[in-house]
Amino acid sequence: GAGVSQSPSNKVTEKGKDVELRCDPISGHTALYWYRQSLGQGLEFLIYFQGNSAPDKSGLPSDRFSAERTGGSVSTLTIQRTQQEDSAVYLCASSRTSGSSYEQYFGPGTRLTVT
Amino acid sequence: AQRVTQPEKLLSVFKGAPVELKCNYSYSGSPELFWYVQYSRQRLQLLLRHISRESIKGFTADLNKGETSFHLKKPFAQEEDSAMYYCAPPDGTGANNLFFGTGTRLTVIP
């Protein structure tokens, strides 16, 4: 079946501009995660959605970052007033639910370059 | 929050040599841990989970509660094992934070 999809695959933007990154999780998956993968920094948790519960935003690095999930499915990560340090690969993942033993399925990522 | 530590950012081994990627965790209770792998130009994907006690692509990982470790091992490394490996806990703490390890890039030298 269809896996997690993300768009765009690549995004180049100028410093100070806003960007929106989209994630389509696997149908039926209630949990959705956003991560940032930077060279040499590993995988950094950003935000987590579980069903209709309030999202866990504890990983967002600044108030320029926000995310929403509409209808319990598609999610959008928005970065306002982008900075060069925002350049990274942004990964989305979904799983059937939260809790132990549930595998996360990752999307291909969006490579963001801020010039 | 649950945390895992991968002390080696880079690891190089020769083809046919044994390989061990280290992972230590720092939380109590009954941990459940995963290893994820990202091959070049591919998605991050699950390699194995400790509860299944499985061997995938020749890799195994044993949970050692005494040492709080979950090292990933393979007796004979292959070139196709070159990839980025992440140790990760699930998010069953209720805090809903999932902290992956920083990852280890394995290079198998032909």
Interface residues (C-beta under 8 A of the other chain):
Chain A: G3 Y33 Y35 G40 Q41 G42 L43 F45 Y48 Q50 D56 S58 G59 L91 A93 S98 G99 S100 S101 Y102 E103 Q104 Y105 F106 G107 P108 G109
Chain B: Q6 K9 E32 F34 Y36 R43 L44 Q45 L46 R49 I51 Y86 P90 D91 G92 A95 N96 N97 L98 F99 F100 G101 T102 G103
